[in-house]
Amino acid sequence: MSKPKVLQIGPLTDRFQHNLAEHYDVTALWQQADPQAFLKEHGAGFELLATSARFGCSAEQLAALPNLKAISSFGVGYDSIAVDAARDRGIQISTTPDVLNDCVADLAMGLMIDTSRKLAASERFLRAGGWLKGNFPLARRVSGKRLGIVGLGRIGQAVVKRASGFDMEVRYHNRSKLNDSPYGYEANLLDLAHWADFLVLTCVGGASTHHIVNAQVLAALGPKGIVINVARGSVIDEQALVAALQDGTLGGAGLDVFEAEPQVPEALLSLDNVMLLPHVGSATEETRLQMEELVLANLAAFVERGQVLTPL
């Protein structure tokens, strides 16, 4: 019996590639000499597609796959996938929600602690011999501070759960109020930024949230405020962020994502009031394995029953 055919947009781990190839006839699009020409000639032969939040599936690629029925994506972000075009054609899209909530929330909490207590900066101070010449400047506490969440979804709620151990007061900003939430709702993001000590971004990426954290929001957060981004780089206006950090109108930032990954603005690299991470929110052995397994499970469910397990 022949294996179902799967088109894979971009590579994941060797383990995933091996497991995918065990059950499917896999074509690696990134290995084709001219990927778009390949799709034009062979795209009609694929009903299944595997991708990730990084590689996505563009409208141009989708147009070259006239018989596509299901997309199984690694990650929770979907702004790199032509979602509207896929839905118009009845194509099912699955992501890997929930399994990465805890790790991303752990990282967000770690960034809050680091940027407020200046852990990395103080370690650099020690390693450079600064302690031999005097004490490291005082930092700021985390406990009891005001936490503003932008996007109180699964990951945002996991951040709030951790923040409760630090006795933090919580308010949130969403497109609409959550009727079952016990936390204060701010319909205006500027109002939330004025109130908050920490502004943590756990919202979706894409056009609806592009640069919603702009110069005005950063100024409202203020010279003692800290912004934490574990969402998408596009959510923050990076030029405005750099300017605010440089002139002191913003206290600090903890960033796991950037607008043009893996490129990071040179100006950020020289600043001591920002913590920079290479998009490692879900990068633990346990979580990445669960994400890989869920991509495979979504493909298998569609092949067996015509319905993915975790539809977008």
N, C-alpha and C positions, 0 to 999 in steps of 0.2 A: 504494500500500500504506500503510495507516494505521500511525502510530507507536505503540509500546507505551505504555500509560498509566503514569505515575509520580506518586505523591503525595510531595511534599517537605514535611517538617515545619517546617524553618526555613532561612533564607537562608545561603548561603556567598558566595564572591566573584562579582563580575560575570562573570568569565571562566568560572567553573564553571557559572553559570546559563545562559550562552550555549551552552556545549558540551552541557549536559544537554538544553536545548531543541532543539538540532540533531537529536538522535536519539530524543527521547521527547516525548510529549504530557504536559507537566508541569502539575500543579495545585499552586499554592503555598498550603499550609494557613494560613500566618500572614497571608495577604492576605484571608482570608475574614472576613466581618463577625462570624460566630459559628462558630468552627472546629468545636466539638463538634456543633452543629446540622447543619453541613455534612456531617460524617462520618456522622451518623445517617441522613441522606438519601441520600448518595452513596458512602459507604464501601465498599459491596459491589462497586463498580466498579473497585477497585484491587487488583492482584496484586503490584505493586512499590512499594517505599518507599525514599526517600533521606532521610537524616538525618545527625546528627553527635553526637559525645559530649556536646556542650552541650545539644542539643535532645531527643535520645533519642526514645523512643516509649513512652508510659505504658501501663499495663494497660488503662486506660479507652479510650485511643485504639485499642489493639490489638483490644479487644472490638468496636469499631465498624468493623473491617476484616475481615469474615468470610472473605474470599477471598484475603487476603494470603498470598504465597508466599515473598517474599524481602525482607530489609532490608539495605541497603547504607549503612554508617555511616562518616563522616569522623572519624578519630581512633582511638585504641586503647582508650579508656575505654568501658565498656558498662554502668556502674551506672545510667545514666539510661534504659536500655532494659529492658522487662519480659521478660527473657531466659527465665525459667522458663515463663511463659505462652506465649511464642513457640515454644519447643522442644516443649511439650506438643502444639502444633498442627502440628508439623513444618515450621515456618517457618525458612528458612535465614537466618542472620545473618552478615554479613561486616563486618570492621573494616579498618583500614589499618595493619597491623603492619609492623615492620622498617624501612620507609622513613623513619620519624622517630627511630629509635634513636640515631643519631649526634648529631643536633641536641639532643635532650633530654639526652643524656649530656654533651655539650659544656657545656650550660648548668649542669648539676649540678656539673661540675668548676669552672666559673666562679664559681658561688655558694660553693663551698668556699674557693676562693682569695680571693674578695672578703671573706667574713665572717671569715676567719682573718687575712688581711693588712690588713683594713679599708680597702680601696681606695676605696669610695664615701665612707666617713666621712672619710677623709683628704683626699679631693678637696673635700668640703664645707668642711672645716677651712681649706684653702688659699683657696678662693673667698671665704670669709667674713673673710679677713685674719688668720686665726689664726697663720699662720707668721711674720708680722711681730712677733708677741708671744712666740713660743717654738716649740719643736719639738712635733710630733704625738707622742702617747704610743706606746710600743712595742706592736707587734702580735705575732702568733704565727705560726710557720712552718707550712707544709703538708707539706713533704717529710718522709718517715719516720714520719708519724703513723699511727694505727690507724683503719681505715675499716670501719664496720659497715654492711652493706647489708640493708635490709628489703625482701625480694622480689627474689631473684636470678634474674630472667627476662632477656628480651632487653636491656632498657634497663639493668638492674642490671649485667649482664655487660659492657655497653659502658662503663659508669662505671668498673668494675674495670680494664678495659683501659687507660683513660686514667690511672687512679691508679697503675698499675704504673710509669709514667714518673716518678712522684714517690716511688718506693720505699716505698709504703704497705703495711702488713700488712692483710690482709683477712679478715674473718669475715662470716657472713651468717645471717639468720633467715628461714626459710620455714615454710609449714605442715608440710612434711616435708623430710627431708634429700635432697639431690641426689647420687645415687651416683657420678656422673661429675665432680663438682666437686672441684678441688684445695684449696678454701678451707675454713677451719674453720667448722663448723656449730654454731649456738647454738639449741637448741630453745626456750629461754626468752628472750623479748625483753628482760627486765630484765637478764639476764646479759650480753647483747650490749651494752646501753647502759652498764653498769658498765665494760665493757672498752674501748669505743670512744672516740676523740677526736671523730670525725665519725659521725653517724648519718644515712645517706642513705636516703630513702624512695622506692622505685621499685616499690611493690606496687600491686595493683589496688584500686579503691575499692569501695564497697558495704557491705552489712551485715557481711560477714566481717572487715572491717578498720576498721570505724567506731570512731574514738577509741582505736585500739590504742596510740597514743603518748599516754599520759595523764600526769598529774602525777607518778606514781611513776617512769615511764620517763624523764621529763625530769629528775627529781631524781637518778636513777641516772647519767644522762649528765654531770651536774654543772656546776659554775661555770666550768670551762674547756672544756666540751663544746659542740658545735655541731650542730644538727639542720638538715638540708636536705630540703625537700619539693618534689619534682617529680612527685609521684604524683597524689593527690586531696586537696582540703582537708579532707575528712571523716576522713582518717586520723589527724589530730592534734586533740586537744581544745584548741580555740583559747583558751578562757578559761584553762585551765591553762598554756598556752604564754605568754600575756600575763603572767600572774602570775609565772612562772618567770623571764622576761626582766626584769621590773620589779624583782624582789627579788634578782636575781643568782644564783639557784640554777641557772640555765642560762647558759652563756657567750654564746651567740648563735644566730641562726637565719637561714637563707636560704630564702625562700618564693616559689614561683612560682604556688602555688594556695591557695585559701581556701575556707572552708566555704560562704559565701553570695556567691559571685562575681556581679557585680563589687564588692560591698560588702566593704570591708576594715575590721576593727576600728579605731576611732579611736585606741585606745591604742597600736597598733603603729606608727602614723604618726609618733609623737613619739619613738620609741626609736632610738638610734644603734647598738644592737647587733643590728639585724636588717636584712636586705636584702630589699626587697619588689619583686616583678616582677608585671606584669599578665598572667599565664598565657601566656608567650611561649616555652615549651619547644620547640615545633616551628615557631615563627614565623620561618622563613627562606623566601626566595623559592623556593629549590630544593626544600625539603622539602614545603612546602604545595602546590606544583605536582604533585609525585609523589603526594601524598595524594589530591588531586582526581582525578588520572588513575586511581588505584586504585579509587576509588569508582565511576567510570564503567566501568572494566574489570570490576568485580564484577557490575554490572548487565548489561553486555553478555554476560558468560559465562553468567549465569543465563538470559537470553533465548535464547541460542543453544544451550546445552547442558543447562540445568536444574540447573547446579551453580556456585556462586560460587567465586571463585579463592582467597580467604583466609577460610574459614569460622571463626567463633568457636569 
